[in-house]
Amino acid sequence: MVLSIFIYIIIFIAIIVGIVLFILHRIEKDLKEKMLQAKNDPNKIYLQKVGRLKGDNPQKVLEEINQITKDFFKDAFKFKFFRGYNKIIESLNQEKNKPEINYCNLLNHALYSGEVPNKKTNEVLIRFLRLIILNNKIIAKVQKKDVLLEFLKKVNIFRLH
């Protein structure tokens, strides 16, 4: 009798462990998929960072907006290092990137005008930054390889004459 109860307990524990392992396997698989998607779409990472910009301290939020902007502009516009928004505006003027220029002017004013940051200005900056991120696709290294292979297939460079 005691032996059969012991066997049932072991079977029950084995079933529970199996269920837990199955659930953990599914979670791991989902996380790997999300990680691969994030690697393939850098813009999504920036959009997530912008989506998390909230807080009661407008100065801190403005500093976070500034940091995200610096990082994004380095990736999107291939700036090797950040030299200030005035230099970025000069570079963007040559490329005629009007929305980005307006955003840089607004952010530059918010950062260096001496005015106290407020939530309303931060909300405008966040919306503006979100639009800029959506309109300026960053091509990840993995995607660059895919684009190159697709181009080579289109031009059929390997075809023998």
C-alpha positions as CSV (number, residue, x, y, z in Angstrom):
1,M,0.0,0.0,0.0
2,V,2.7,2.5,1.0
3,L,4.7,1.4,-2.1
4,S,1.8,2.2,-4.5
5,I,1.3,5.6,-2.9
6,F,5.0,6.3,-3.3
7,I,4.8,5.3,-6.9
8,Y,1.8,7.6,-7.5
9,I,3.7,10.5,-5.8
10,I,6.7,9.9,-8.1
11,I,4.5,9.8,-11.2
12,F,2.7,13.0,-10.1
13,I,6.0,14.8,-9.5
14,A,7.3,13.6,-12.9
15,I,4.2,14.9,-14.6
16,I,4.6,18.3,-12.8
17,V,8.3,18.5,-13.8
18,G,7.4,17.6,-17.4
19,I,4.8,20.4,-17.5
20,V,7.2,22.9,-16.0
21,L,9.9,21.9,-18.4
22,F,7.5,22.3,-21.3
23,I,6.4,25.8,-20.2
24,L,10.0,26.9,-19.7
25,H,10.9,25.6,-23.2
26,R,8.0,27.6,-24.7
27,I,9.1,30.7,-22.8
28,E,12.7,30.3,-24.0
29,K,11.6,29.8,-27.6
30,D,9.5,33.0,-27.5
31,L,12.4,35.0,-25.9
32,K,14.8,33.7,-28.6
33,E,12.3,34.8,-31.3
34,K,11.9,38.2,-29.8
35,M,15.7,38.6,-29.5
36,L,16.2,37.7,-33.1
37,Q,13.5,40.1,-34.2
38,A,15.2,42.8,-32.1
39,K,18.6,42.1,-33.7
40,N,17.0,42.3,-37.1
41,D,15.1,45.6,-36.5
42,P,17.1,48.2,-34.6
43,N,14.3,50.7,-35.1
44,K,12.1,48.6,-32.9
45,I,14.6,48.8,-30.1
46,Y,14.6,52.6,-30.3
47,L,10.8,52.7,-30.5
48,Q,10.6,50.6,-27.3
49,K,13.0,53.0,-25.5
50,V,10.9,55.9,-26.6
51,G,7.8,54.1,-25.4
52,R,9.2,53.7,-22.0
53,L,9.9,57.5,-21.6
54,K,7.7,58.5,-18.7
55,G,8.2,60.0,-15.4
56,D,7.4,62.9,-13.1
57,N,10.8,64.5,-13.5
58,P,10.8,66.4,-16.8
59,Q,14.5,67.1,-16.6
60,K,15.4,63.4,-16.3
61,V,13.0,62.6,-19.2
62,L,14.6,65.3,-21.4
63,E,18.1,63.8,-20.6
64,E,16.8,60.4,-21.7
65,I,15.3,61.8,-24.9
66,N,18.7,63.4,-25.6
67,Q,20.5,60.1,-25.1
68,I,18.1,58.1,-27.3
69,T,18.4,60.8,-29.9
70,K,22.2,60.8,-29.9
71,D,22.3,57.0,-30.2
72,F,19.6,56.9,-32.9
73,F,21.2,59.6,-35.0
74,K,24.6,57.9,-34.8
75,D,23.0,54.7,-36.1
76,A,20.6,56.2,-38.6
77,F,22.8,58.9,-40.1
78,K,26.1,57.2,-39.6
79,F,27.6,59.9,-37.4
80,K,30.8,58.5,-35.9
81,F,30.5,60.5,-32.7
82,F,28.2,63.2,-31.4
83,R,29.5,66.7,-31.9
84,G,26.4,68.7,-30.9
85,Y,23.1,69.4,-32.5
86,N,24.4,72.5,-34.4
87,K,26.8,70.3,-36.2
88,I,24.1,67.7,-36.9
89,I,21.8,70.4,-38.2
90,E,24.6,71.5,-40.6
91,S,25.1,67.9,-41.8
92,L,21.3,67.4,-42.2
93,N,20.9,70.7,-44.1
94,Q,23.2,69.2,-46.8
95,E,20.9,66.2,-47.1
96,K,17.7,68.3,-46.9
97,N,16.2,66.4,-43.9
98,K,13.7,69.0,-42.8
99,P,11.8,67.1,-40.0
100,E,15.1,66.0,-38.5
101,I,16.4,69.6,-38.6
102,N,13.3,70.9,-36.9
103,Y,13.5,68.2,-34.3
104,C,17.2,69.0,-33.6
105,N,16.4,72.7,-33.3
106,L,13.6,72.0,-30.9
107,L,15.7,69.6,-28.8
108,N,18.6,72.0,-28.8
109,H,16.4,74.8,-27.5
110,A,14.9,72.5,-24.8
111,L,18.3,71.5,-23.6
112,Y,20.3,74.7,-23.8
113,S,17.8,77.7,-23.6
114,G,17.9,77.8,-19.8
115,E,14.1,77.3,-19.7
116,V,12.9,74.7,-17.2
117,P,11.9,71.5,-19.0
118,N,8.2,70.7,-18.9
119,K,6.0,67.6,-19.7
120,K,4.3,69.3,-22.7
121,T,7.6,70.0,-24.4
122,N,8.8,66.5,-23.6
123,E,5.6,65.0,-25.1
124,V,6.2,67.0,-28.3
125,L,9.8,65.8,-28.5
126,I,8.8,62.2,-27.9
127,R,6.2,62.3,-30.6
128,F,8.6,64.0,-33.0
129,L,11.3,61.4,-32.2
130,R,9.0,58.5,-32.7
131,L,8.1,59.9,-36.2
132,I,11.7,60.3,-37.1
133,I,12.5,56.8,-36.0
134,L,9.7,55.4,-38.1
135,N,10.8,57.4,-41.1
136,N,14.5,56.6,-41.0
137,K,15.0,52.8,-41.2
138,I,18.3,51.5,-39.8
139,I,19.5,48.5,-41.7
140,A,21.0,46.0,-39.3
141,K,24.1,44.0,-40.3
142,V,22.1,40.9,-40.9
143,Q,19.7,42.8,-43.1
144,K,22.6,44.4,-45.0
145,K,23.8,40.9,-45.9
146,D,20.3,39.9,-47.1
147,V,19.9,43.1,-49.1
148,L,23.3,42.5,-50.8
149,L,22.4,38.9,-51.7
150,E,19.0,40.0,-53.0
151,F,20.8,42.7,-55.2
152,L,23.2,40.1,-56.5
153,K,20.4,37.8,-57.4
154,K,18.6,40.6,-59.3
155,V,21.6,41.6,-61.3
156,N,22.5,37.9,-61.7
157,I,26.2,38.7,-61.3
158,F,27.1,35.0,-61.2
159,R,25.6,34.1,-64.6
160,L,28.2,32.8,-67.0
161,H,28.0,34.2,-70.6
